[in-house]
Amino acid sequence: MNKLRATIGFSMAGFLLIAVTVAVSTKAVGEALDGAALVKERCTQCHDLMRVERRAGQDRAWWERTVERMEGKRTGLLNDAERNAVLDHLADM
């Protein structure tokens, strides 16, 4: 009986893991990330938004170097999709 319960428990846990993975993957593919919201959320962890806004008008290459420097100071700051959304937003400011 305990073996059966364990088997059912592991099966349910596996199913939930797959369901959550699919839900997260679908959201990442189906919805565009909001670069402005990411900038507000992540960049203001270390400094205020005015510091970012003062640099409006810089090209994407400049922002890529800046974001790379910031990521070097704080590991796990952005994943690849988030990084692209942030760079798109910053380059369009």
C-alpha positions as CSV (number, residue, x, y, z in Angstrom):
1,M,0.0,0.0,0.0
2,N,2.8,2.4,0.9
3,K,4.5,1.6,-2.4
4,L,1.3,2.4,-4.3
5,R,0.9,5.8,-2.5
6,A,4.5,6.7,-3.2
7,T,4.1,5.8,-6.9
8,I,0.9,7.9,-7.1
9,G,2.6,10.8,-5.3
10,F,5.6,10.8,-7.6
11,S,3.4,10.6,-10.6
12,M,1.3,13.6,-9.4
13,A,4.5,15.6,-8.6
14,G,5.8,14.8,-12.1
15,F,2.5,15.9,-13.7
16,L,2.5,19.2,-11.8
17,L,6.1,19.9,-12.7
18,I,5.3,19.4,-16.4
19,A,2.1,21.5,-16.1
20,V,4.0,24.4,-14.5
21,T,6.8,24.1,-17.1
22,V,4.3,24.3,-19.9
23,A,2.5,27.2,-18.4
24,V,5.7,29.2,-17.9
25,S,6.9,28.4,-21.4
26,T,3.6,29.4,-22.9
27,K,3.7,32.7,-21.1
28,A,7.3,33.4,-22.2
29,V,6.4,32.6,-25.8
30,G,2.9,34.1,-26.0
31,E,3.5,37.4,-24.3
32,A,6.0,40.1,-25.0
33,L,8.0,41.3,-22.0
34,D,7.5,44.8,-20.9
35,G,10.9,46.4,-21.1
36,A,9.8,49.6,-19.3
37,A,8.4,47.6,-16.4
38,L,11.6,45.5,-16.2
39,V,13.8,48.6,-16.1
40,K,11.6,50.0,-13.3
41,E,11.7,46.8,-11.4
42,R,15.3,45.7,-11.9
43,C,17.4,48.9,-12.4
44,T,15.9,50.6,-9.4
45,Q,17.2,47.8,-7.1
46,C,20.5,49.7,-7.2
47,H,19.8,53.2,-8.3
48,D,16.9,55.5,-9.0
49,L,15.1,55.7,-12.4
50,M,16.3,59.3,-13.0
51,R,19.8,57.9,-13.5
52,V,18.5,55.8,-16.3
53,E,16.3,58.5,-17.8
54,R,19.3,61.0,-18.0
55,R,20.8,58.7,-20.5
56,A,17.9,58.7,-22.9
57,G,18.9,58.9,-26.5
58,Q,21.9,56.6,-26.3
59,D,22.1,53.9,-29.0
60,R,21.6,50.2,-28.4
61,A,25.4,49.5,-28.4
62,W,25.9,51.9,-25.6
63,W,23.0,50.3,-23.6
64,E,24.4,46.8,-24.3
65,R,27.7,47.8,-22.7
66,T,26.0,49.4,-19.8
67,V,23.6,46.5,-19.1
68,E,26.5,44.1,-19.4
69,R,28.4,46.1,-16.8
70,M,25.4,46.1,-14.5
71,E,24.9,42.4,-14.9
72,G,28.5,41.9,-13.9
73,K,27.7,43.6,-10.6
74,R,24.6,41.6,-10.0
75,T,24.4,38.0,-11.2
76,G,21.0,36.7,-12.3
77,L,19.7,40.2,-12.9
78,L,18.1,39.4,-16.3
79,N,17.6,36.3,-18.4
80,D,18.2,36.6,-22.2
81,A,14.6,37.5,-23.1
82,E,14.4,40.1,-20.3
83,R,17.7,41.5,-21.4
84,N,16.5,42.0,-25.0
85,A,13.2,43.6,-23.8
86,V,15.2,46.0,-21.5
87,L,17.6,46.9,-24.3
88,D,14.8,47.5,-26.8
89,H,13.1,49.8,-24.3
90,L,16.3,51.7,-23.4
91,A,17.4,52.1,-27.0
92,D,13.9,53.6,-27.8
93,M,13.9,56.1,-25.0
